[in-house]
Amino acid sequence: MTTTRRVAAVLFPLCVLAGNSTAGTIIDLGTFGGFTSYATGISANGKVTGAADLADGTTHAFLYSGGSKIDLGALGTGQNSVGTSVNSAGVVTGSSGDTTSSTAIEYSGGTLSAMGVVPANSVGKAINENGEVAGVTGFSDPGYNSRGFLYTGGQLVTLNPYGGGRELTTTGLNNSGEVVGYERGANFYYQAFSYLSGAFTPLQGLGGNISFANGVNDNGEIVGYATLSGDSQYHAFTNSSAGVADIGTLGGADSEALALSQDGHVVGSAEDQNGTKQAFVYYPGGMTDLNTLISPSSGWHLDFATGINDAGQIVGSGTINGERHAYLLQLSSTELAGSSAPEPGTWGLVAAGLLVLAIRRIR
């Protein structure tokens, strides 16, 4: 059992968006004494998880809720931990360990513990409102480099690679128990998949050989990114009952969709015409650079958006004052209800000083 430490949030109002009477403010939540921190997910009711650096250089998982940030600790002295997903009950999944191994964790009711049903060398990747967890394990297994798991109904279901390959990674989970992720097949290319009720469904890409799925909502809509023909560029995609759609970029070469809300708003990162990564939100009708929706005097540059809920709250990472912090962006209900991409200057911003590690690799 790990004793948690509660760390009060330090609130620094930095800006109010011009021309919007409902504009929010940027709130820097700081770290645990180190230099950086990162947010990885947001629940339906606005709880946020991720990790933050301590003064000694280690990193601990956190839970942000109701204006305060809780240090969830780690499973051992000197170990690191990270929260990867949180549900509305404030239950966090993630991992704790060192540079050689990690253990899937669960934080609930003030206690951080290892997920006892999951083998060693594992990480919890996503948790839904029912407490089901999808993750990855088996990194040291002689037969696989990695394989997925789904913890449901008190049972552990192992998701082995289905296409003759050696790696399978889960990334998302909805409230119906549908899991998404990607498998590295026998041809060494990565392919996005969906898993539900014992059956795998390989997902169509965008003309290239490589695809990754990153999120799924309760309508079965899936988002991710995939290479175009020739595998030299990758674009964000949506996969729904209407088919697979390339949602483009912000004028540059590449983009990736990282999460979506239940009502179909998509967030991620896209390159502009200068090759600079910009956080975006997409809704049928267009992709919007989040940097166009905040005051130029705020000091922020938003690189990634990694989570969104139906309350219009987005978490992601950006830089401010030469440091990388996380933010929480509050959208208006009017914009959420709209049928096209929001117009610049109409959203408020609330940001927390947490680093988001959003490194994507195509091999």
C-alpha positions as CSV (number, residue, x, y, z in Angstrom):
1,M,0.0,0.0,0.0
2,T,1.3,3.4,-0.9
3,T,0.5,6.5,1.1
4,T,-0.6,9.3,-1.2
5,R,0.5,12.9,-0.8
6,R,-2.0,15.7,-1.5
7,V,-0.5,18.7,-3.2
8,A,-2.6,21.9,-3.4
9,A,-3.0,23.5,-6.8
10,V,-1.5,26.9,-7.2
11,L,-3.7,29.0,-9.5
12,F,-2.3,31.7,-11.7
13,P,-5.0,33.5,-13.9
14,L,-3.0,34.5,-16.9
15,C,-5.4,35.7,-19.5
16,V,-9.0,36.3,-20.6
17,L,-9.9,35.9,-24.2
18,A,-10.9,39.1,-25.9
19,G,-14.4,39.3,-27.4
20,N,-15.9,36.4,-25.4
21,S,-17.7,37.2,-22.1
22,T,-17.6,33.5,-21.2
23,A,-13.9,33.2,-21.7
24,G,-12.0,31.1,-19.2
25,T,-8.5,31.6,-17.7
26,I,-5.3,29.8,-17.9
27,I,-4.5,28.0,-14.7
28,D,-0.9,26.7,-14.2
29,L,-1.0,23.8,-11.7
30,G,2.7,23.5,-11.5
31,T,4.7,20.3,-10.8
32,F,5.7,18.3,-7.7
33,G,8.9,20.3,-7.4
34,G,10.5,19.4,-10.7
35,F,10.4,21.1,-14.0
36,T,7.8,19.3,-16.1
37,S,4.5,17.4,-15.9
38,Y,2.0,15.9,-18.3
39,A,-1.7,15.1,-18.6
40,T,-2.8,12.0,-20.4
41,G,-6.6,11.8,-20.1
42,I,-9.8,13.4,-18.9
43,S,-13.0,11.9,-17.6
44,A,-16.6,12.8,-18.5
45,N,-16.8,14.9,-15.4
46,G,-13.5,16.7,-15.8
47,K,-11.1,14.7,-13.7
48,V,-7.5,14.7,-15.2
49,T,-4.6,12.3,-14.8
50,G,-1.0,12.2,-15.9
51,A,2.3,12.5,-14.2
52,A,4.6,15.2,-12.8
53,D,8.3,15.5,-11.9
54,L,9.5,15.7,-8.4
55,A,12.6,17.7,-7.3
56,D,14.6,14.4,-7.1
57,G,14.0,13.7,-10.8
58,T,11.4,11.0,-10.4
59,T,8.0,11.3,-11.9
60,H,4.7,10.5,-10.1
61,A,1.2,9.9,-11.3
62,F,-1.4,12.5,-10.4
63,L,-5.1,13.0,-10.2
64,Y,-6.5,16.5,-10.7
65,S,-10.1,17.1,-9.6
66,G,-12.0,20.1,-8.2
67,G,-9.1,22.5,-8.4
68,S,-6.5,20.4,-6.6
69,K,-3.8,17.9,-7.7
70,I,-3.0,14.7,-5.8
71,D,0.4,13.0,-5.9
72,L,-0.5,9.3,-6.3
73,G,3.0,8.2,-5.3
74,A,4.7,5.1,-6.8
75,L,4.9,1.4,-5.9
76,G,8.5,1.6,-4.6
77,T,11.0,4.1,-3.4
78,G,12.7,5.9,-6.2
79,Q,10.3,4.4,-8.8
80,N,8.3,6.4,-11.3
81,S,4.6,6.2,-12.0
82,V,2.2,7.6,-14.6
83,G,-1.6,7.8,-14.8
84,T,-2.8,7.1,-18.3
85,S,-6.6,7.1,-17.9
86,V,-9.2,8.1,-15.4
87,N,-13.0,7.6,-15.1
88,S,-15.7,9.7,-13.5
89,A,-15.3,7.9,-10.1
90,G,-11.7,9.0,-10.0
91,V,-10.3,5.6,-10.5
92,V,-6.9,5.9,-12.3
93,T,-5.0,3.3,-14.3
94,G,-1.4,3.5,-15.5
95,S,1.9,2.0,-14.5
96,S,4.7,2.2,-11.9
97,G,8.3,1.0,-12.2
98,D,11.8,1.8,-13.2
99,T,13.7,1.9,-16.5
100,T,13.7,-1.9,-16.8
101,S,10.1,-2.9,-16.0
102,S,6.7,-1.6,-15.0
103,T,3.6,-2.8,-13.3
104,A,0.0,-1.9,-14.2
105,I,-1.5,0.2,-11.4
106,E,-4.9,1.2,-10.0
107,Y,-5.6,4.2,-7.8
108,S,-8.9,4.1,-6.0
109,G,-10.2,5.4,-2.8
110,G,-7.0,7.1,-1.8
111,T,-4.8,4.0,-2.4
112,L,-2.3,3.2,-5.1
113,S,-1.8,-0.5,-5.8
114,A,-0.6,-3.0,-8.4
115,M,-3.3,-4.6,-10.5
116,G,-2.9,-8.1,-9.1
117,V,-4.6,-9.9,-11.9
118,V,-2.1,-8.6,-14.5
119,P,1.3,-10.1,-15.1
120,A,4.5,-8.2,-14.3
121,N,5.9,-5.8,-16.9
122,S,2.6,-4.3,-17.9
123,V,0.8,-1.0,-18.1
124,G,-2.9,0.0,-17.9
125,K,-3.8,2.1,-20.9
126,A,-7.5,2.9,-20.6
127,I,-10.3,2.6,-18.1
128,N,-14.0,3.0,-18.7
129,E,-16.9,4.0,-16.5
130,N,-17.5,0.4,-15.6
131,G,-14.0,0.0,-14.2
132,E,-12.9,-2.3,-17.1
133,V,-9.2,-1.8,-18.0
134,A,-7.4,-2.3,-21.3
135,G,-3.6,-2.5,-21.3
136,V,-0.4,-4.0,-22.5
137,T,1.7,-6.8,-21.0
138,G,4.2,-9.5,-21.9
139,F,7.2,-7.4,-23.0
140,S,9.6,-10.0,-21.9
141,D,7.6,-13.0,-23.1
142,P,9.8,-15.1,-25.4
143,G,6.9,-15.5,-27.9
144,Y,5.8,-11.9,-28.1
145,N,7.3,-8.5,-27.8
146,S,3.9,-7.3,-26.4
147,R,0.3,-8.3,-26.2
148,G,-2.8,-6.7,-24.9
149,F,-5.2,-7.4,-22.1
150,L,-8.7,-6.6,-21.1
151,Y,-9.7,-6.8,-17.5
152,T,-13.5,-7.2,-17.3
153,G,-15.9,-8.8,-14.8
154,G,-13.0,-9.8,-12.5
155,Q,-11.3,-11.8,-15.3
156,L,-8.2,-11.1,-17.4
157,V,-8.6,-11.6,-21.1
158,T,-5.3,-11.8,-23.0
159,L,-5.3,-10.3,-26.5
160,N,-2.7,-12.1,-28.5
161,P,-1.5,-10.8,-31.9
162,Y,-4.0,-12.1,-34.4
163,G,-2.1,-11.5,-37.7
164,G,0.9,-13.6,-37.2
165,G,3.0,-10.9,-35.7
166,R,4.8,-10.4,-32.4
167,E,3.3,-7.1,-31.0
168,L,-0.2,-6.0,-30.0
169,T,-0.9,-2.7,-28.2
170,T,-4.2,-1.5,-26.8
171,T,-4.9,2.3,-26.7
172,G,-8.6,2.9,-26.1
173,L,-11.7,1.4,-24.5
174,N,-15.3,2.5,-24.5
175,N,-18.2,1.7,-22.1
176,S,-19.3,-1.3,-24.2
177,G,-16.0,-3.0,-23.7
178,E,-14.7,-2.3,-27.3
179,V,-10.9,-2.1,-27.4
180,V,-8.9,-0.4,-30.0
181,G,-5.2,-0.4,-30.7
182,Y,-2.7,-1.6,-33.2
183,E,-0.8,-4.8,-34.1
184,R,2.5,-5.3,-35.7
185,G,1.9,-8.1,-38.2
186,A,4.1,-10.7,-39.8
187,N,4.9,-8.1,-42.5
188,F,6.3,-5.8,-39.8
189,Y,3.7,-3.1,-40.6
190,Y,1.4,-1.7,-37.9
191,Q,-2.3,-2.0,-38.4
192,A,-5.1,-0.5,-36.4
193,F,-7.7,-2.9,-35.0
194,S,-10.9,-3.1,-33.0
195,Y,-11.7,-5.9,-30.6
196,L,-15.2,-6.7,-29.2
197,S,-16.7,-9.8,-27.7
198,G,-13.8,-12.1,-28.6
199,A,-13.4,-10.9,-32.2
200,F,-10.7,-8.7,-33.8
201,T,-11.5,-6.4,-36.8
202,P,-8.6,-5.0,-38.7
203,L,-9.3,-1.4,-39.7
204,Q,-9.0,0.2,-43.1
205,G,-6.2,2.7,-43.4
206,L,-5.7,5.7,-45.8
207,G,-3.9,4.0,-48.7
208,G,-0.6,3.2,-47.0
209,N,0.7,0.2,-45.1
210,I,0.6,1.6,-41.6
211,S,-2.2,2.6,-39.3
212,F,-2.8,3.2,-35.5
213,A,-6.1,3.5,-33.6
214,N,-6.0,5.8,-30.5
215,G,-9.5,6.2,-29.3
216,V,-13.1,4.9,-29.5
217,N,-16.4,6.3,-28.2
218,D,-19.7,4.7,-27.3
219,N,-21.0,5.1,-30.8
220,G,-18.2,2.9,-32.1
221,E,-16.5,5.9,-33.8
222,I,-12.7,5.3,-33.9
223,V,-9.9,7.8,-34.4
224,G,-6.2,7.4,-35.1
225,Y,-3.7,8.1,-37.9
226,A,-2.4,6.2,-40.9
227,T,0.0,6.6,-43.7
228,L,-0.9,7.7,-47.2
229,S,0.2,5.8,-50.3
230,G,3.9,5.6,-50.3
231,D,4.1,5.7,-46.4
232,S,5.9,9.1,-46.5
233,Q,3.1,11.0,-44.8
234,Y,0.5,10.2,-42.2
235,H,-2.9,11.8,-41.6
236,A,-5.5,11.7,-38.8
237,F,-8.5,9.6,-39.6
238,T,-12.0,8.9,-38.3
239,N,-13.7,5.5,-38.7
240,S,-17.4,5.3,-38.3
241,S,-20.5,3.8,-39.8
242,A,-20.0,6.3,-42.6
243,G,-16.6,4.8,-43.4
244,V,-13.0,6.0,-43.1
245,A,-12.3,9.6,-43.5
246,D,-8.9,11.5,-43.9
247,I,-9.5,14.6,-41.8
248,G,-6.4,16.3,-43.2
249,T,-3.8,18.7,-41.7
250,L,-3.4,22.4,-40.9
251,G,-1.5,22.9,-44.1
252,G,1.5,20.7,-43.4
253,A,2.4,17.1,-44.1
254,D,1.3,15.1,-41.1
255,S,-1.4,14.9,-38.5
256,E,-2.6,12.5,-35.8
257,A,-6.0,12.1,-34.0
258,L,-5.4,11.2,-30.4
259,A,-8.9,11.2,-28.7
260,L,-12.6,11.9,-29.3
261,S,-15.6,12.8,-27.3
262,Q,-18.9,10.8,-27.2
263,D,-20.5,13.4,-29.5
264,G,-17.8,13.1,-32.1
265,H,-15.4,16.0,-31.5
266,V,-11.8,14.9,-32.4
267,V,-8.6,16.3,-31.0
268,G,-4.9,15.7,-31.8
269,S,-1.9,17.3,-33.4
270,A,-1.3,18.5,-36.9
271,E,1.5,20.3,-38.8
272,D,1.0,23.7,-40.3
273,Q,2.5,25.0,-43.5
274,N,5.8,25.7,-41.7
275,G,6.0,22.1,-40.3
276,T,5.2,23.3,-36.8
277,K,2.9,21.0,-34.7
278,Q,-0.3,22.6,-33.5
279,A,-3.0,21.2,-31.3
280,F,-6.4,20.9,-33.1
281,V,-10.0,20.1,-32.7
282,Y,-12.0,18.7,-35.5
283,Y,-15.8,18.4,-36.0
284,P,-17.4,17.6,-39.4
285,G,-16.9,20.9,-41.2
286,G,-13.3,21.4,-40.5
287,M,-10.1,21.3,-38.4
288,T,-9.3,24.2,-36.1
289,D,-5.9,25.2,-34.7
290,L,-6.4,25.7,-31.0
291,N,-3.8,28.4,-31.0
292,T,-6.2,30.6,-33.0
293,L,-8.7,30.4,-30.2
294,I,-6.5,31.8,-27.4
295,S,-5.2,35.2,-26.7
296,P,-1.8,35.9,-28.4
297,S,-0.7,37.5,-25.1
298,S,-1.3,34.3,-23.1
299,G,2.3,33.1,-23.8
300,W,1.1,29.6,-24.8
301,H,1.8,27.5,-27.8
302,L,-0.4,24.4,-27.9
303,D,1.3,21.4,-29.6
304,F,-1.0,18.5,-28.7
305,A,-4.6,17.9,-27.6
306,T,-4.9,14.4,-26.1
307,G,-8.3,14.2,-24.5
308,I,-11.8,15.7,-24.7
309,N,-15.1,15.2,-23.0
310,D,-18.7,16.2,-23.8
311,A,-18.5,19.1,-21.4
312,G,-16.2,20.7,-23.8
313,Q,-13.0,20.2,-21.8
314,I,-9.8,19.4,-23.7
315,V,-6.4,18.4,-22.2
316,G,-3.2,18.6,-24.0
317,S,0.4,19.9,-24.0
318,G,2.0,23.2,-24.9
319,T,4.9,25.5,-24.1
320,I,4.8,28.6,-21.9
321,N,7.7,30.6,-20.6
322,G,10.1,28.2,-22.2
323,E,8.7,25.2,-20.4
324,R,6.3,22.5,-21.5
325,H,3.0,22.4,-19.5
326,A,-0.4,20.8,-19.9
327,Y,-3.6,22.7,-20.4
328,L,-7.3,22.3,-19.9
329,L,-9.3,24.1,-22.6
330,Q,-13.0,24.8,-21.8
331,L,-15.2,25.0,-24.9
332,S,-18.6,26.8,-24.8
333,S,-21.8,24.6,-25.0
334,T,-22.8,26.7,-28.1
335,E,-19.7,25.6,-30.0
336,L,-20.1,22.0,-28.9
337,A,-23.7,21.9,-30.2
338,G,-22.7,23.4,-33.5
339,S,-22.5,21.3,-36.7
340,S,-19.2,22.8,-38.0
341,A,-15.8,23.7,-36.7
342,P,-15.8,26.5,-34.1
343,E,-14.8,30.0,-35.1
344,P,-11.6,31.5,-33.7
345,G,-11.9,33.6,-30.6
346,T,-15.0,31.9,-29.1
347,W,-13.5,29.5,-26.5
348,G,-12.1,30.1,-23.1
349,L,-8.8,28.5,-21.9
350,V,-8.0,26.9,-18.6
351,A,-4.5,25.3,-18.5
352,A,-2.6,23.2,-15.9
353,G,1.2,23.0,-15.9
354,L,1.6,19.4,-16.9
355,L,3.7,18.0,-19.7
356,V,2.0,15.6,-22.1
357,L,4.3,13.0,-23.6
358,A,2.8,12.4,-27.0
359,I,5.6,10.8,-29.0
360,R,4.4,8.8,-32.0
361,R,6.7,6.6,-34.0
362,I,6.1,4.9,-37.3
363,R,8.4,2.1,-38.0
